[in-house]
Amino acid sequence: MSEKPILVIMAAGMGSRYGGCKQMDPVDPFGNLIIDFSLYDAKEAGFEKVIFLIKHAIETDFKERIGNRISQFLEVEYAYQELDALPEGFAVPEGREKPWGTAHAILCCKDKIHGPFAVINADDYYGKRAFRLLYEHLSKIKDGERFQYAMVGYELSNTLTENGSVARGVCEITDNHLANITERTCIEKHGDQAQFSEDQGATWTDLPKNTTVSMNMWGFTESILTEIEAGFGTFLQENLATNPKKCEYFLPSVVDHLLKADRAEVTVLKSPDRWYGMTYKEDKETVVLAMQEMKDQGLYPQKLWVSSLEEAKEAFATKGQAISCERHGSGHINDTYRLRCEGGEYILQRMNTKVFTDPVSLMKNVQGVTAFLREKILENGGDPERETLNLVSTTSGEPFFVDHEGDYWRMYRFIEHATCYNLVEKPEDFYQSGRAFGRFQGLLAGYPAEELVETIPDFHNTPKRYETFLKAVEEDVCGRAGEVAPEIAFVKERAEQMGEAMRMLKAGELPLRVTHNDTKLNNVMIDDATGQAICVIDLDTVMPGLSIFDFGDSIRFGANTALEDEQDLDQVSLSLELFSIYVKGFLEGCGNRLTQTEVKMLPLGAWTMTMECGMRFLTDYLQGDTYFHVAREKHNLDRCRTQFCLVADMEHKWGAMEEIVNQIAQ
């Protein structure tokens, strides 16, 4: 089945024996209900949608206490079980208040269920394993010659209360399949024994305590809905005359009827967990103690439904209480928030582990580099609070925090009175960007780059990028190679030169450096008062690499006279003015820490990064636009052509580029 399993929770019963709306009675100090624990377990198991089956009479209270809160974490719908929801020709008996039973409850959801679904009671605690077992089973079942259903079975001894009788579906099992189920509405614990009565307690019959019983935790395909509907009229005809106020259409009875007719198979998924519920007021103390014990064991957090953001806010060693927390910046990779506290401001980020699959190593890189920068800035008499990012540790002293969803978070101290700009508004901005990234290189010249982890392996390994490109051309999965033959030829003609920088690294002619690998203007903090670049940010792509690549990526992006995806190639060229401005800023920032060969090869860095980027756009176009986001047809091809046009102009202006570098370097 293509539809994911959903969860149906029967919460319409008002708890006649309990004396109130038992579904809404908290079982911990934070206002969590039994239903909260079930929903938490269900979400953890994989369920993403829940249908609450309630009465209109409790709708407002239910939504305020449960539904509105849960809708932040799961998709929520409502269905309503009302007494007058009856087949044509039937009416509610005079004086009847009791709902029509669990089968009728499920029938009330018929129009909202479109795939496999689980069913539970709102006032029963089922345990984590039960939800995992049932979700996994529902994810793969499909009706065949017989309907394929499932039931979570519990040992009777794990489902009894000390405070009165309970109703249980007593099961007979053959080869892990349900053979028969009998609804016993009055089972009690008598000493060490379990017994049931069919005559309101006049006589009692023993039940083995290891008997498997149903707690109304079922798994069904849609077929059960048709069967329930078909049998409801017959049930009413047979029972209204004899028991108009109390008769109930039980879900287990429908299942048992299908089993006897050999029309269904029910796989029994046995759970060793203890059941907890509040059938009676006196049960509450036991339930409260049990929930707290499981929290103490680490099975649940103290606050079940704290959002990941709230959890992360409390995890770090900030100064004072939080005042506000708002989205911040324009980045598309990580989720970034500006957190204002009584004693200061902070940047809180959820790291994107789909992009950066090894966040632990990433943070090791960031931690090492920022600590080194801080030390060098202090040696130079600078201000490390503003000239580098400063990590804030968690309350337990860790550099990052992992929330209950498995997401990774980190925190930096906020750099006040400084701004990041997305676009170069004046030449001075580009100069300041070059100076910032040059200084980044200069300060980190003594850092052991080989100790850094490649958070994105082979990120600027151009020869490997070329191998990927050749494979894409050969496979031609979208049949596009023919239309881009000139672009393919453009790349192949430059294959040898594209590998020159990596060859020089391997030969020891270019040193391995700490590189930023995302040297755009918006990763530089500009002081609001002086207009000077003060700090490089976004260190996620800090890796071992070549300094000329950091330089080159800035030129590719910032010294182009056109946008990256410009379709009018006449607009594309290398601005020698901007190239010169950036070279000046970059070399000033480096402070003579680059080797003569590195300085000489700066034009090669610009050419290689532009060529590599164009080749990546072309590769993605050949593979069906699967990596870079596209906003129009042939968007990646437009980007590719823009880069290649810029490469050609660099080649035309190569002598001028070298002369600019030589003059500024002197």
C-alpha positions as CSV (number, residue, x, y, z in Angstrom):
1,M,0.0,0.0,0.0
2,S,1.2,3.4,-0.9
3,E,-0.5,5.3,2.0
4,K,1.4,5.5,5.2
5,P,-0.3,4.0,8.3
6,I,-2.3,6.5,10.3
7,L,-3.5,6.3,13.9
8,V,-7.1,6.5,15.1
9,I,-7.6,7.3,18.8
10,M,-11.0,6.5,20.3
11,A,-11.6,9.3,22.8
12,A,-15.3,9.8,22.8
13,G,-16.1,7.8,26.0
14,M,-16.7,10.0,29.0
15,G,-15.6,7.4,31.5
16,S,-18.8,6.6,33.3
17,R,-17.1,4.5,36.0
18,Y,-14.2,7.0,36.3
19,G,-16.6,9.8,37.0
20,G,-15.4,12.4,34.4
21,C,-13.6,12.9,31.2
22,K,-10.7,10.6,32.0
23,Q,-8.9,11.4,28.7
24,M,-8.1,14.9,30.1
25,D,-6.7,14.1,33.5
26,P,-2.9,14.8,33.7
27,V,-0.6,12.1,34.8
28,D,2.6,14.1,35.3
29,P,3.5,17.6,36.7
30,F,3.7,19.0,33.2
31,G,0.1,18.4,32.3
32,N,0.8,15.4,30.0
33,L,-2.1,12.9,29.7
34,I,-2.0,9.2,29.0
35,I,-2.9,10.0,25.4
36,D,0.3,12.2,25.2
37,F,2.5,9.2,26.0
38,S,0.7,7.1,23.3
39,L,1.1,9.9,20.7
40,Y,4.7,10.4,21.6
41,D,5.3,6.6,21.1
42,A,3.3,6.6,17.9
43,K,5.3,9.5,16.4
44,E,8.6,7.9,17.5
45,A,7.4,4.7,15.7
46,G,6.7,6.5,12.5
47,F,3.1,7.6,12.5
48,E,2.6,11.1,11.1
49,K,-1.1,11.5,11.2
50,V,-3.7,11.0,13.9
51,I,-7.5,11.0,13.8
52,F,-9.1,11.9,17.1
53,L,-12.5,10.3,17.5
54,I,-14.4,12.5,20.0
55,K,-17.9,13.8,20.8
56,H,-19.0,17.3,19.9
57,A,-19.7,17.8,23.6
58,I,-16.0,17.7,24.5
59,E,-14.7,19.2,21.3
60,T,-13.7,22.6,22.7
61,D,-12.0,21.2,25.8
62,F,-10.3,18.4,23.8
63,K,-8.8,20.7,21.2
64,E,-7.6,23.2,23.9
65,R,-6.1,20.5,26.1
66,I,-4.8,18.1,23.4
67,G,-5.5,18.6,19.7
68,N,-4.1,22.1,19.2
69,R,-0.9,21.2,21.0
70,I,-0.4,17.9,19.2
71,S,-1.1,19.6,15.8
72,Q,2.4,21.2,16.1
73,F,4.0,17.7,15.9
74,L,1.5,15.5,14.0
75,E,-1.1,16.0,11.3
76,V,-4.5,16.1,13.1
77,E,-8.0,15.4,12.0
78,Y,-11.2,14.9,13.9
79,A,-14.2,12.5,13.6
80,Y,-17.2,12.5,15.8
81,Q,-19.1,9.6,17.5
82,E,-22.6,10.6,18.2
83,L,-25.6,8.5,19.3
84,D,-27.7,9.5,16.3
85,A,-25.2,8.3,13.7
86,L,-27.3,5.3,12.9
87,P,-28.4,3.5,9.7
88,E,-31.6,4.6,8.1
89,G,-34.7,3.2,9.9
90,F,-33.1,3.3,13.3
91,A,-33.5,5.8,16.1
92,V,-31.8,6.4,19.4
93,P,-33.7,4.6,22.2
94,E,-35.3,6.8,24.8
95,G,-32.9,7.3,27.8
96,R,-29.8,6.0,26.0
97,E,-26.6,7.9,26.8
98,K,-24.0,5.2,26.3
99,P,-22.0,5.3,23.0
100,W,-22.6,2.4,20.5
101,G,-19.3,0.8,21.1
102,T,-15.8,0.6,19.5
103,A,-16.9,-0.8,16.1
104,H,-19.4,2.1,15.7
105,A,-16.6,4.5,16.7
106,I,-14.4,3.3,13.9
107,L,-17.3,3.5,11.5
108,C,-17.6,7.2,12.3
109,C,-14.1,7.7,10.8
110,K,-15.0,5.9,7.5
111,D,-14.7,9.0,5.3
112,K,-11.3,10.0,6.7
113,I,-9.4,6.7,6.4
114,H,-7.7,5.9,3.1
115,G,-5.2,3.3,3.9
116,P,-3.9,1.1,6.7
117,F,-4.6,2.3,10.2
118,A,-4.0,1.5,13.8
119,V,-6.7,1.8,16.5
120,I,-6.2,2.5,20.2
121,N,-8.1,3.8,23.2
122,A,-7.3,7.2,24.5
123,D,-7.1,6.1,28.1
124,D,-4.8,3.2,27.8
125,Y,-1.0,3.2,28.0
126,Y,0.3,0.6,25.5
127,G,4.1,0.9,25.6
128,K,6.7,1.8,23.0
129,R,7.3,-1.6,21.6
130,A,3.6,-2.0,20.7
131,F,3.6,1.0,18.4
132,R,6.9,0.0,16.7
133,L,5.6,-3.5,16.1
134,L,2.2,-2.3,14.7
135,Y,3.7,0.5,12.5
136,E,6.2,-1.9,10.9
137,H,3.5,-4.5,10.3
138,L,1.0,-2.0,8.8
139,S,3.7,-0.6,6.5
140,K,3.8,-3.9,4.6
141,I,0.4,-5.6,4.9
142,K,-2.0,-6.0,2.0
143,D,-5.3,-7.9,1.7
144,G,-5.2,-11.1,-0.2
145,E,-7.7,-13.9,-0.4
146,R,-8.4,-13.0,3.3
147,F,-8.3,-9.6,4.9
148,Q,-5.0,-9.1,6.6
149,Y,-5.3,-7.5,10.1
150,A,-3.2,-7.3,13.2
151,M,-3.7,-7.1,16.9
152,V,-1.2,-6.3,19.7
153,G,-1.7,-8.9,22.4
154,Y,-0.9,-8.5,26.1
155,E,-0.5,-11.0,28.9
156,L,-3.6,-10.7,31.1
157,S,-1.6,-10.3,34.3
158,N,-0.1,-7.1,32.8
159,T,-3.5,-5.5,32.2
160,L,-5.4,-5.8,35.4
161,T,-6.2,-3.1,38.0
162,E,-6.5,-3.4,41.7
163,N,-9.5,-1.2,41.8
164,G,-12.3,-3.1,40.0
165,S,-13.3,-4.9,36.9
166,V,-12.0,-4.4,33.4
167,A,-13.2,-5.4,29.9
168,R,-10.8,-7.4,27.8
169,G,-11.0,-9.4,24.6
170,V,-9.8,-12.9,25.6
171,C,-7.9,-14.5,22.7
172,E,-7.2,-17.9,21.4
173,I,-4.0,-18.0,19.3
174,T,-2.8,-20.5,16.8
175,D,0.6,-20.1,15.1
176,N,0.8,-16.4,16.0
177,H,-2.6,-15.8,14.4
178,L,-5.9,-15.0,16.3
179,A,-8.2,-18.0,16.2
180,N,-11.0,-16.6,18.4
181,I,-11.7,-13.6,20.5
182,T,-14.3,-13.4,23.2
183,E,-15.2,-10.1,24.8
184,R,-15.3,-10.4,28.6
185,T,-16.7,-7.3,30.1
186,C,-16.1,-8.1,33.8
187,I,-12.6,-9.4,34.6
188,E,-11.2,-8.8,38.1
189,K,-8.1,-9.6,40.0
190,H,-8.9,-11.8,43.0
191,G,-5.8,-12.3,45.1
192,D,-3.3,-13.9,42.8
193,Q,-6.0,-15.1,40.4
194,A,-7.8,-13.5,37.5
195,Q,-11.5,-14.3,37.1
196,F,-14.4,-13.2,34.9
197,S,-18.1,-13.0,35.5
198,E,-21.1,-13.1,33.1
199,D,-23.8,-12.5,35.7
200,Q,-22.8,-9.3,37.4
201,G,-20.5,-11.0,39.9
202,A,-22.9,-13.7,41.1
203,T,-20.4,-16.4,39.8
204,W,-16.8,-16.2,38.8
205,T,-14.7,-18.3,36.4
206,D,-10.9,-18.6,36.5
207,L,-8.8,-17.2,33.7
208,P,-5.1,-18.1,33.4
209,K,-3.0,-15.0,34.1
210,N,-0.8,-15.7,31.0
211,T,-3.9,-15.6,28.7
212,T,-3.3,-13.2,25.8
213,V,-5.9,-10.4,25.7
214,S,-6.7,-7.6,23.4
215,M,-6.5,-4.0,24.7
216,N,-8.2,-2.6,21.6
217,M,-4.9,-2.0,19.8
218,W,-5.6,-3.1,16.3
219,G,-4.2,-2.7,12.8
220,F,-6.5,-2.8,9.8
221,T,-6.8,-2.3,6.1
222,E,-9.7,-0.2,4.8
223,S,-11.7,-3.4,4.3
224,I,-12.7,-3.5,7.9
225,L,-14.8,-0.3,7.5
226,T,-17.0,-2.0,4.9
227,E,-17.5,-5.0,7.2
228,I,-18.4,-2.9,10.2
229,E,-20.9,-0.9,8.2
230,A,-22.5,-4.1,6.8
231,G,-22.9,-5.6,10.2
232,F,-24.2,-2.6,12.2
233,G,-27.8,-2.9,11.1
234,T,-27.9,-6.5,12.0
235,F,-26.4,-5.8,15.4
236,L,-29.1,-3.2,16.1
237,Q,-31.9,-5.5,15.0
238,E,-30.7,-8.2,17.3
239,N,-29.9,-6.2,20.4
240,L,-32.1,-3.1,20.6
241,A,-35.1,-5.0,21.7
242,T,-33.4,-6.7,24.7
243,N,-30.8,-4.1,25.8
244,P,-31.6,-0.8,24.2
245,K,-29.7,1.4,26.7
246,K,-26.5,-0.6,27.1
247,C,-25.8,-2.8,24.1
248,E,-22.5,-2.1,22.3
249,Y,-21.2,-3.0,18.9
250,F,-17.7,-4.2,19.8
251,L,-14.7,-4.1,17.4
252,P,-13.5,-7.6,18.6
253,S,-16.9,-9.0,17.8
254,V,-16.7,-7.9,14.2
255,V,-13.2,-9.4,13.9
256,D,-14.3,-12.6,15.5
257,H,-17.2,-12.9,13.0
258,L,-14.8,-12.5,10.1
259,L,-12.5,-15.1,11.6
260,K,-15.3,-17.6,12.0
261,A,-16.3,-17.0,8.4
262,D,-12.6,-17.6,7.3
263,R,-12.6,-14.2,5.7
264,A,-9.8,-12.6,7.7
265,E,-6.4,-13.4,9.2
266,V,-5.2,-11.5,12.3
267,T,-1.5,-11.6,13.1
268,V,-0.9,-11.3,16.9
269,L,2.0,-9.0,17.8
270,K,2.8,-9.9,21.4
271,S,4.0,-7.1,23.6
272,P,5.7,-7.8,26.9
273,D,5.0,-4.3,28.2
274,R,2.8,-3.5,31.1
275,W,-0.5,-1.8,30.4
276,Y,-1.5,1.2,32.4
277,G,-4.9,2.9,32.4
278,M,-7.3,4.9,34.5
279,T,-10.5,2.9,34.5
280,Y,-11.1,4.1,38.0
281,K,-10.1,7.3,40.0
282,E,-8.0,5.1,42.3
283,D,-5.8,4.0,39.3
284,K,-4.4,7.5,38.8
285,E,-1.7,7.2,41.5
286,T,-0.3,4.0,40.0
287,V,-0.2,5.6,36.6
288,V,1.5,8.8,37.7
289,L,4.2,6.8,39.5
290,A,4.7,4.5,36.5
291,M,5.1,7.4,34.1
292,Q,7.6,9.1,36.3
293,E,9.6,5.9,36.7
294,M,9.8,5.5,32.9
295,K,11.0,9.1,32.6
296,D,13.6,8.5,35.2
297,Q,14.8,5.5,33.2
298,G,15.2,7.7,30.2
299,L,12.3,6.3,28.2
300,Y,10.7,9.7,28.0
301,P,11.8,13.3,28.4
302,Q,10.3,15.2,31.4
303,K,8.4,17.4,29.0
304,L,7.1,15.3,26.1
305,W,6.1,17.9,23.6
306,V,8.8,20.5,23.9
307,S,9.8,21.6,20.4
308,S,13.3,21.0,19.2
309,L,13.9,24.8,19.3
310,E,12.7,25.2,22.9
311,E,14.8,22.2,23.9
312,A,17.9,23.6,22.2
313,K,17.4,27.1,23.8
314,E,17.6,25.5,27.2
315,A,20.5,23.3,26.4
316,F,23.2,26.0,26.1
317,A,25.0,28.0,28.8
318,T,23.5,31.4,28.1
319,K,23.4,34.3,30.5
320,G,20.0,34.9,32.0
321,Q,16.5,33.9,30.8
322,A,15.5,34.0,27.2
323,I,13.6,37.1,26.2
324,S,12.9,36.4,22.5
325,C,14.0,34.0,19.7
326,E,13.4,34.9,16.0
327,R,14.5,33.6,12.6
328,H,17.7,35.4,11.5
329,G,19.6,35.8,8.2
330,S,19.0,34.6,4.7
331,G,20.8,31.3,4.7
332,H,19.2,28.3,3.1
333,I,21.2,25.4,4.6
334,N,20.9,25.7,8.4
335,D,18.0,27.0,10.5
336,T,19.3,30.1,12.2
337,Y,17.8,32.0,15.1
338,R,18.7,35.1,17.0
339,L,18.3,34.5,20.7
340,R,18.0,37.5,23.0
341,C,18.6,36.7,26.7
342,E,18.9,38.9,29.8
343,G,22.6,38.8,29.7
344,G,23.4,38.9,26.0
345,E,22.5,37.8,22.5
346,Y,23.3,34.6,20.6
347,I,23.0,32.9,17.3
348,L,21.4,29.5,17.6
349,Q,21.6,27.1,14.6
350,R,20.2,23.7,13.7
351,M,22.7,22.1,11.4
352,N,21.6,20.6,8.2
353,T,22.7,16.9,8.5
354,K,21.4,16.1,5.0
355,V,24.1,18.4,3.6
356,F,26.7,17.8,6.3
357,T,26.3,14.1,7.2
358,D,29.1,14.1,9.8
359,P,28.1,17.0,12.2
360,V,30.5,15.8,14.9
361,S,33.5,16.1,12.7
362,L,32.2,19.4,11.3
363,M,32.0,20.8,14.9
364,K,35.5,19.5,15.6
365,N,36.7,21.6,12.7
366,V,34.8,24.6,13.8
367,Q,35.9,24.3,17.4
368,G,39.6,23.9,16.5
369,V,39.7,26.7,14.0
370,T,37.8,29.3,16.2
371,A,40.0,28.5,19.2
372,F,43.1,29.0,17.0
373,L,41.7,32.2,15.6
374,R,40.9,33.6,19.0
375,E,44.5,32.9,20.2
376,K,46.0,34.6,17.2
377,I,43.7,37.6,17.4
378,L,44.7,38.1,21.1
379,E,48.4,37.8,20.1
380,N,47.8,40.6,17.6
381,G,46.0,42.8,20.1
382,G,42.7,42.4,18.5
383,D,39.2,41.9,19.8
384,P,38.3,38.1,19.7
385,E,34.7,38.8,20.7
386,R,34.2,40.5,17.3
387,E,36.9,39.2,15.0
388,T,36.0,35.6,15.1
389,L,33.0,33.4,15.9
390,N,32.8,32.3,19.5
391,L,31.1,29.0,20.3
392,V,28.9,28.7,23.4
393,S,29.0,25.4,25.1
394,T,26.0,23.4,26.4
395,T,25.3,23.3,30.1
396,S,27.2,20.0,30.2
397,G,30.3,21.5,28.4
398,E,29.8,20.1,24.9
399,P,30.3,22.2,21.7
400,F,26.9,21.1,20.3
401,F,23.6,19.6,21.4
402,V,21.5,16.7,20.0
403,D,17.8,17.1,20.6
404,H,15.2,14.3,21.0
405,E,14.6,14.2,17.2
406,G,18.3,13.6,16.6
407,D,19.0,17.1,15.2
408,Y,22.3,18.8,15.9
409,W,22.4,22.4,17.3
410,R,25.2,24.8,18.0
411,M,25.4,28.3,19.5
412,Y,27.6,31.4,18.8
413,R,27.8,34.6,20.7
414,F,26.1,37.3,18.6
415,I,28.4,39.9,17.0
416,E,26.7,43.3,17.7
417,H,26.8,46.4,15.5
418,A,27.9,44.5,12.4
419,T,26.0,43.4,9.2
420,C,26.3,40.8,6.4
421,Y,25.4,42.0,2.9
422,N,24.1,39.7,0.2
423,L,25.1,41.9,-2.8
424,V,28.1,44.0,-3.6
425,E,26.7,47.6,-3.6
426,K,30.1,49.4,-4.1
427,P,33.7,48.4,-4.9
428,E,34.7,48.9,-1.3
429,D,32.4,46.0,-0.3
430,F,34.3,43.7,-2.6
431,Y,37.7,45.0,-1.3
432,Q,36.6,44.4,2.3
433,S,35.4,40.9,1.4
434,G,38.9,40.1,-0.1
435,R,40.6,41.6,3.0
436,A,38.5,39.5,5.3
437,F,39.1,36.2,3.5
438,G,42.8,37.1,3.1
439,R,43.1,37.7,6.8
440,F,41.4,34.4,7.4
441,Q,44.1,32.8,5.4
442,G,46.9,34.8,7.2
443,L,45.7,34.0,10.7
444,L,45.3,30.3,10.0
445,A,48.6,29.9,8.1
446,G,50.1,28.0,11.1
447,Y,47.1,25.8,11.7
448,P,47.7,22.1,10.9
449,A,45.3,21.8,8.0
450,E,45.8,18.0,7.7
451,E,44.0,17.6,11.0
452,L,40.8,19.0,9.5
453,V,38.1,16.6,8.4
454,E,36.7,16.8,4.9
455,T,33.1,17.5,5.8
456,I,32.2,17.3,2.1
457,P,34.8,14.8,0.6
458,D,36.5,15.9,-2.7
459,F,34.6,19.2,-2.6
460,H,37.1,20.9,-4.9
461,N,38.9,17.9,-6.3
462,T,38.5,19.0,-9.9
463,P,39.9,15.8,-11.5
464,K,37.3,13.8,-9.6
465,R,34.6,16.2,-10.7
466,Y,35.8,15.7,-14.2
467,E,35.4,11.9,-13.9
468,T,31.8,12.4,-12.7
469,F,31.2,14.6,-15.7
470,L,32.5,12.0,-18.1
471,K,30.3,9.4,-16.6
472,A,27.3,11.7,-16.9
473,V,28.1,12.2,-20.6
474,E,28.5,8.5,-21.2
475,E,25.3,7.5,-19.4
476,D,23.3,10.4,-20.9
477,V,20.3,9.4,-18.7
478,C,18.1,12.2,-20.0
479,G,19.2,12.2,-23.7
480,R,20.6,15.7,-23.4
481,A,24.2,15.1,-24.5
482,G,23.5,15.8,-28.1
483,E,22.2,19.3,-27.6
484,V,25.2,20.3,-25.4
485,A,27.9,18.9,-27.6
486,P,29.8,22.3,-27.8
487,E,29.7,22.6,-24.0
488,I,31.0,19.0,-23.6
489,A,33.8,19.7,-26.0
490,F,34.6,23.0,-24.1
491,V,35.2,20.9,-21.0
492,K,37.2,18.1,-22.6
493,E,39.5,20.6,-24.3
494,R,40.5,22.0,-20.8
495,A,40.7,18.7,-18.9
496,E,44.5,18.8,-18.4
497,Q,44.6,22.4,-17.2
498,M,41.7,21.7,-14.8
499,G,43.9,19.2,-12.9
500,E,46.9,21.5,-12.7
501,A,46.2,22.9,-9.2
502,M,45.7,19.5,-7.7
503,R,48.8,18.2,-9.4
504,M,50.8,21.1,-7.9
505,L,49.4,20.2,-4.4
506,K,50.4,16.6,-4.8
507,A,53.9,17.7,-5.9
508,G,54.3,20.0,-2.9
509,E,54.4,23.1,-5.1
510,L,51.3,24.5,-3.4
511,P,50.8,24.0,0.4
512,L,47.7,22.5,2.0
513,R,45.8,25.3,3.8
514,V,42.8,25.8,5.9
515,T,40.2,26.9,3.4
516,H,36.7,28.4,3.9
517,N,35.2,27.1,0.6
518,D,32.3,29.5,0.6
519,T,33.9,32.9,0.1
520,K,30.9,35.0,-0.7
521,L,30.3,38.6,0.6
522,N,27.4,37.5,2.8
523,N,29.9,35.4,4.9
524,V,31.7,38.5,6.0
525,M,30.6,40.7,8.9
526,I,31.0,44.4,8.1
527,D,31.3,46.9,11.0
528,D,28.3,49.2,11.0
529,A,30.3,52.3,12.1
530,T,33.5,51.9,10.2
531,G,32.5,49.9,7.1
532,Q,35.5,47.6,7.8
533,A,35.3,43.8,7.5
534,I,35.8,42.3,11.0
535,C,34.9,38.6,10.9
536,V,34.4,35.7,8.6
537,I,31.4,33.5,9.4
538,D,29.7,30.3,8.3
539,L,32.5,27.8,8.9
540,D,30.7,24.7,8.0
541,T,32.8,24.1,4.9
542,V,36.1,24.8,6.5
543,M,38.3,22.0,5.2
544,P,41.9,21.3,4.1
545,G,42.4,22.8,0.6
546,L,44.1,25.4,-1.5
547,S,44.2,29.1,-0.8
548,I,44.0,29.9,-4.5
549,F,40.6,28.1,-4.5
550,D,39.2,30.4,-1.8
551,F,40.4,33.4,-3.8
552,G,39.1,31.9,-7.1
553,D,35.6,31.3,-5.8
554,S,35.3,34.9,-4.8
555,I,36.4,36.1,-8.3
556,R,34.0,33.7,-10.0
557,F,31.1,35.1,-8.1
558,G,32.0,38.7,-7.4
559,A,34.0,39.9,-10.4
560,N,31.5,38.7,-13.0
561,T,29.7,41.6,-14.7
562,A,26.6,39.5,-15.0
563,L,24.4,37.2,-12.8
564,E,25.4,33.6,-12.4
565,D,22.4,32.5,-14.6
566,E,22.5,35.3,-17.1
567,Q,21.0,34.2,-20.4
568,D,22.4,37.1,-22.5
569,L,26.0,36.0,-22.7
570,D,27.0,39.4,-24.1
571,Q,26.6,40.7,-20.5
572,V,29.1,38.2,-19.1
573,S,32.8,39.2,-18.6
574,L,35.5,39.4,-16.0
575,S,35.7,42.9,-14.5
576,L,39.4,43.6,-14.3
577,E,38.6,46.6,-12.0
578,L,36.9,44.3,-9.5
579,F,39.5,41.6,-9.9
580,S,42.2,44.2,-9.0
581,I,40.2,45.4,-6.0
582,Y,39.8,41.9,-4.7
583,V,43.5,40.9,-5.2
584,K,44.5,44.1,-3.3
585,G,42.2,43.3,-0.4
586,F,43.1,39.6,-0.3
587,L,46.8,40.0,-0.4
588,E,46.7,42.8,2.3
589,G,44.6,40.5,4.5
590,C,47.0,37.6,4.0
591,G,49.9,39.7,5.3
592,N,52.7,38.0,3.2
593,R,51.7,34.6,4.6
594,L,51.2,33.1,1.1
595,T,54.1,31.6,-0.8
596,Q,55.3,33.2,-4.0
597,T,53.9,30.3,-6.0
598,E,50.5,30.7,-4.3
599,V,50.4,34.4,-5.3
600,K,51.5,33.6,-8.8
601,M,48.8,31.0,-9.2
602,L,45.9,33.2,-8.0
603,P,44.6,33.6,-11.7
604,L,44.7,29.8,-12.0
605,G,42.6,29.6,-8.9
606,A,40.0,31.9,-10.4
607,W,40.0,30.0,-13.7
608,T,39.8,26.6,-12.0
609,M,36.9,27.5,-9.7
610,T,34.9,29.0,-12.6
611,M,35.6,26.0,-14.8
612,E,34.7,23.5,-12.1
613,C,31.5,25.3,-11.3
614,G,30.4,25.4,-14.9
615,M,31.3,21.7,-15.3
616,R,29.1,20.9,-12.2
617,F,26.2,22.8,-13.7
618,L,26.6,20.9,-16.9
619,T,26.9,17.6,-15.1
620,D,23.7,18.2,-13.2
621,Y,21.9,19.2,-16.4
622,L,23.0,15.9,-18.0
623,Q,21.8,14.0,-15.0
624,G,18.3,15.6,-14.9
625,D,18.8,18.6,-12.6
626,T,19.0,16.5,-9.4
627,Y,21.4,18.5,-7.3
628,F,21.1,22.3,-7.9
629,H,17.7,23.9,-7.5
630,V,16.3,25.1,-10.8
631,A,13.6,27.7,-11.3
632,R,13.1,27.3,-15.1
633,E,13.7,25.0,-18.0
634,K,17.4,24.6,-18.9
635,H,18.3,26.7,-15.8
636,N,21.5,24.7,-15.2
637,L,22.4,24.9,-18.8
638,D,22.2,28.7,-18.6
639,R,24.4,28.7,-15.5
640,C,26.9,26.4,-17.2
641,R,27.1,28.7,-20.3
642,T,27.6,31.8,-18.1
643,Q,30.5,30.1,-16.3
644,F,32.1,28.9,-19.5
645,C,31.7,32.4,-21.1
646,L,33.5,33.8,-18.0
647,V,36.2,31.2,-18.4
648,A,36.8,32.2,-22.0
649,D,37.0,35.9,-21.0
650,M,39.5,35.0,-18.3
651,E,41.6,33.2,-20.9
652,H,41.4,36.3,-23.1
653,K,42.5,38.5,-20.2
654,W,45.1,36.1,-18.8
655,G,48.0,38.4,-19.3
656,A,46.2,41.3,-17.6
657,M,45.2,39.2,-14.7
658,E,48.8,38.1,-14.1
659,E,50.1,41.7,-14.4
660,I,47.6,42.9,-11.8
661,V,48.7,40.2,-9.4
662,N,52.4,40.9,-10.0
663,Q,52.0,44.7,-9.5
664,I,49.9,44.4,-6.3
665,A,52.2,41.7,-4.9
666,Q,55.2,43.9,-5.2
